[in-house]
Amino acid sequence: MNLSSWRTDLELALAEANTPLLRWCMTIIGLVLIWLLMVAPLLNWKSSLSAGTERSYKQLVRLSSLRQNADLWSAAQAQATDAVKQQKQVFFTGSSDSSVQIKVQARLRQYCVTHEVAVESQKFLPVRLVQGLGHEFSVAMTINGDVLPVLRVLDDISRSPKLLIVKRWVTNVERNGKMRAQLVVAGYRAANVGANDES
């Protein structure tokens, strides 16, 4: 094979390559190569850089927020301390179980006397320990009176400044307009409240 035949073959191949179909194929192949070698790596690099920047920005915002909220954390701690003090005021206190039972009973009687409701019977139920709350002192009682005053007694129990919970409530309304209510009401002494405090 000599140089002139090789040159002739090259000229024929170039003449055939000048067809529109081959030109389009070469253009598409060129674009795919440019995409694969330049554009796709650039886009991947840009998206990873963007994700890293976004993570760094979010972390910076969180750290900045923590620093700005340091005073709020201190205020929240002070509020929590005040809440614990107020919670101590809600529980009954006394030097013995019987003294706390008497205080619960006295408070219930006070509500009945205030609204002129008769206490027919009452008895102390066994003291029990309620996990996470303290000792529960329950009083079972039967009260009798007009419907509205009995309901007011129940309302006073629910609004008591000391923690009182109506555990059971059964009512009967009689024909004469009187209501008889059988109640079990529980008062609480917190385990961490001083036993010698009086209230």
C-alpha positions in Angstrom: 0.0 0.0 0.0 1.5 3.3 -1.0 1.0 6.7 0.1 -1.2 7.9 -2.8 -3.7 5.0 -2.3 -3.9 5.8 1.3 -4.5 9.4 0.5 -7.2 8.5 -1.9 -8.9 6.3 0.6 -8.8 9.1 3.1 -10.4 11.6 0.7 -13.1 9.1 -0.1 -13.8 8.5 3.6 -14.0 12.3 4.2 -16.3 12.8 1.3 -18.6 10.0 2.6 -18.4 11.6 6.1 -19.8 14.8 4.8 -23.3 13.3 4.9 -25.9 15.0 7.2 -26.6 11.7 9.1 -23.0 11.2 10.0 -22.6 14.9 11.0 -25.5 14.6 13.4 -24.1 11.4 14.9 -20.8 13.1 15.4 -22.4 16.1 17.0 -24.5 14.0 19.4 -21.4 11.9 20.3 -19.5 15.2 20.9 -22.2 16.6 23.1 -22.4 13.4 25.1 -18.7 13.4 25.7 -18.8 17.1 26.7 -21.7 16.3 29.1 -19.9 13.2 30.6 -16.5 14.8 30.9 -17.3 18.4 31.9 -20.9 19.2 32.8 -21.8 16.2 35.0 -18.7 16.4 37.2 -19.3 20.1 37.5 -22.9 19.6 38.6 -22.0 16.9 41.1 -19.3 19.1 42.6 -21.7 22.0 42.8 -24.4 19.9 44.5 -22.0 18.4 47.0 -20.6 21.9 47.8 -24.2 23.2 48.2 -25.1 20.3 50.5 -22.0 20.9 52.6 -22.7 24.6 52.8 -26.3 24.0 53.8 -25.2 21.6 56.6 -22.7 24.1 57.8 -25.2 26.9 57.7 -27.8 24.9 59.7 -25.2 24.0 62.3 -24.2 27.6 62.6 -27.8 28.6 63.1 -28.3 26.0 65.8 -25.1 27.1 67.6 -26.1 30.7 67.3 -29.6 30.0 68.6 -28.1 28.1 71.6 -25.9 31.0 72.5 -28.7 33.5 72.1 -31.0 31.4 74.2 -28.6 31.0 77.1 -30.6 33.7 79.0 -33.8 31.9 78.2 -32.4 28.7 79.6 -31.5 30.5 82.9 -35.0 31.9 83.1 -36.5 28.5 82.5 -34.4 27.0 85.2 -35.6 29.8 87.6 -39.2 29.1 86.6 -38.7 25.4 87.2 -37.4 26.2 90.7 -40.4 28.4 91.4 -42.7 25.7 90.1 -41.2 23.2 92.6 -41.8 25.7 95.4 -45.4 26.2 94.3 -45.9 22.5 94.0 -44.8 22.1 97.6 -47.6 24.5 98.6 -50.2 22.3 96.9 -49.5 19.2 99.1 -50.8 18.6 102.6 -48.1 18.4 105.3 -48.0 17.0 108.7 -45.9 15.2 111.3 -47.9 11.9 111.0 -50.4 10.2 108.7 -53.2 10.8 111.1 -52.5 14.6 111.2 -52.7 14.7 107.4 -55.9 12.7 107.4 -57.4 15.1 109.9 -56.4 18.1 107.7 -58.0 16.5 104.6 -61.1 15.8 106.6 -61.2 19.3 108.0 -60.9 20.9 104.6 -63.8 18.7 103.3 -65.9 19.6 106.3 -65.2 23.3 105.8 -66.6 23.1 102.3 -69.7 21.3 103.5 -70.3 23.8 106.3 -69.8 26.8 104.0 -72.6 25.5 101.7 -74.8 24.1 104.5 -74.5 20.5 103.3 -74.8 17.8 105.9 -72.1 15.1 106.4 -73.9 11.9 107.1 -70.9 9.6 107.4 -67.2 9.6 106.8 -64.3 7.2 107.2 -60.6 7.2 106.5 -59.3 4.7 103.9 -55.9 3.2 104.2 -53.0 5.4 103.3 -51.2 4.3 100.1 -48.1 5.3 98.3 -48.6 6.7 94.8 -45.5 6.4 92.7 -44.1 9.7 91.7 -46.6 11.7 93.7 -46.4 10.7 97.4 -48.8 9.4 100.0 -52.5 9.4 99.2 -55.0 10.0 102.1 -58.5 9.1 101.1 -61.7 9.9 102.9 -65.0 8.2 102.0 -68.0 10.3 102.9 -71.7 10.7 102.3 -73.1 14.2 102.1 -76.7 15.3 101.8 -78.3 18.6 100.9 -80.0 20.6 98.2 -78.7 19.9 94.7 -77.0 23.2 94.1 -75.1 23.4 97.4 -73.9 19.8 97.0 -72.6 20.7 93.5 -70.9 23.8 95.0 -69.1 21.5 97.5 -67.9 19.4 94.6 -66.8 22.6 92.8 -64.9 23.8 95.9 -63.1 20.5 96.1 -62.1 20.7 92.5 -60.8 24.3 93.1 -59.1 23.6 96.4 -55.6 25.3 96.8 -54.5 21.9 98.2 -54.5 18.9 95.9 -57.8 17.1 96.3 -59.1 14.6 93.8 -62.6 13.1 93.8 -61.8 9.5 93.2 -65.4 8.2 93.2 -68.7 10.1 93.1 -72.2 8.5 93.2 -75.2 10.8 93.5 -78.9 10.2 94.0 -81.5 12.9 93.6 -84.5 12.4 95.8 -88.1 13.5 95.1 -87.9 16.3 97.6 -85.1 18.0 95.6 -82.3 16.8 97.9 -79.2 15.2 96.7 -77.2 12.5 98.4 -73.6 12.1 97.2 -71.2 9.3 98.2 -67.6 10.5 97.6 -64.1 9.2 97.9 -61.8 12.2 98.0 -58.0 11.9 98.1 -55.5 14.4 99.5 -51.8 14.0 99.0 -48.6 14.5 101.0 -45.5 14.7 98.8 -42.6 12.4 99.8 -40.1 15.3 99.6 -42.2 18.0 101.5 -41.0 18.4 105.1 -43.1 16.5 107.5 -43.0 19.2 110.2 -44.5 21.9 108.0 -48.0 22.8 109.0 -50.7 23.5 106.5 
